[in-house]
């Protein structure tokens, strides 16, 4: 038995829909720094380049999977993830981090 399984309730479709929409937005927000990494990282740093490419591909795959679920289960076939307050905050934190100098 998994953690909390004995107390699990049947759930609600409204939770499922909100989760898929929010996490699509969350994954979309992760694309910003990962795409920056692909463009701005040292061309000779192969490990980082590979790592960033993997993040971009996995985020896109997860977003598309969630969009497919939204379409099949909720008939929301035109959902486009976008920035919201949480993503904007994450993006701002990333930009502040990226502009810092370490040394």
C-alpha positions as CSV (number, residue, x, y, z in Angstrom):
1,X,0.0,0.0,0.0
2,X,1.3,3.4,-0.9
3,X,1.6,6.4,1.4
4,X,-1.9,7.7,2.3
5,X,-3.6,5.1,0.1
6,X,-5.9,3.8,2.9
7,X,-7.3,7.4,3.5
8,X,-7.6,8.2,-0.2
9,X,-10.9,9.5,-1.4
10,X,-12.2,9.1,-5.0
11,X,-11.0,12.6,-6.0
12,X,-12.7,15.1,-8.1
13,X,-12.4,16.0,-11.8
14,X,-12.0,19.7,-10.8
15,X,-8.8,18.8,-9.0
16,X,-7.5,16.8,-11.9
17,X,-8.2,19.6,-14.4
18,X,-6.6,22.3,-12.2
19,X,-3.6,20.0,-11.6
20,X,-3.0,19.5,-15.3
21,X,-3.4,23.1,-16.1
22,X,-1.2,24.3,-13.3
23,X,1.6,21.8,-13.9
24,X,1.5,22.5,-17.7
25,X,2.2,26.2,-16.7
26,X,4.8,25.1,-14.3
27,X,6.7,23.0,-16.9
28,X,6.3,25.9,-19.4
29,X,8.1,28.1,-16.9
30,X,11.0,25.6,-16.7
31,X,11.5,26.1,-20.4
32,X,12.7,29.7,-20.1
33,X,16.0,29.0,-18.2
34,X,16.6,25.7,-20.1
35,X,16.3,27.4,-23.5
36,X,18.6,30.2,-22.2
37,X,21.0,27.5,-21.2
38,X,21.0,26.1,-24.7
39,X,21.8,29.5,-26.2
40,X,24.0,31.1,-23.6
41,X,26.2,28.2,-22.3
42,X,29.8,27.6,-23.2
43,X,29.8,25.8,-26.6
44,X,32.6,23.6,-25.3
45,X,30.7,22.5,-22.2
46,X,29.1,19.3,-23.7
47,X,27.7,17.9,-20.5
48,X,25.8,21.1,-19.7
49,X,24.6,21.4,-23.3
50,X,23.3,17.7,-23.2
51,X,21.7,18.4,-19.8
52,X,19.8,21.5,-21.0
53,X,18.7,19.7,-24.2
54,X,17.3,16.9,-22.0
55,X,15.4,19.3,-19.8
56,X,13.8,21.1,-22.8
57,X,12.8,17.8,-24.4
58,X,11.3,16.4,-21.1
59,X,9.4,19.6,-20.3
60,X,7.9,19.7,-23.8
61,X,7.0,16.0,-23.7
62,X,5.3,16.5,-20.3
63,X,3.4,19.6,-21.4
64,X,2.1,17.7,-24.5
65,X,1.1,14.7,-22.4
66,X,-0.8,17.0,-20.0
67,X,-2.4,18.8,-22.9
68,X,-3.5,15.4,-24.4
69,X,-5.1,14.5,-21.0
70,X,-6.9,17.8,-20.9
71,X,-8.3,17.2,-24.3
72,X,-9.3,13.6,-23.8
73,X,-10.8,13.9,-20.3
74,X,-12.1,17.5,-20.2
75,X,-12.6,18.3,-23.9
76,X,-10.1,21.2,-23.5
77,X,-8.2,20.7,-26.7
78,X,-6.9,24.3,-27.2
79,X,-5.1,24.7,-23.9
80,X,-1.9,26.7,-24.2
81,X,0.4,26.9,-21.2
82,X,1.3,30.4,-20.3
83,X,3.0,32.5,-17.7
84,X,1.0,33.2,-14.5
85,X,2.0,34.8,-11.3
86,X,3.9,31.7,-10.0
87,X,5.8,31.2,-13.3
88,X,6.5,34.9,-13.6
89,X,7.9,34.9,-10.1
90,X,10.0,31.8,-10.9
91,X,11.3,33.5,-14.1
92,X,12.1,36.7,-12.2
93,X,14.0,34.6,-9.6
94,X,15.9,32.8,-12.4
95,X,16.8,36.1,-14.1
96,X,18.0,37.5,-10.8
97,X,20.1,34.4,-10.2
98,X,21.4,34.4,-13.8
99,X,22.6,38.0,-13.4
100,X,24.6,37.3,-10.3
101,X,28.3,36.9,-10.4
102,X,30.0,34.1,-8.5
103,X,33.6,34.0,-7.6
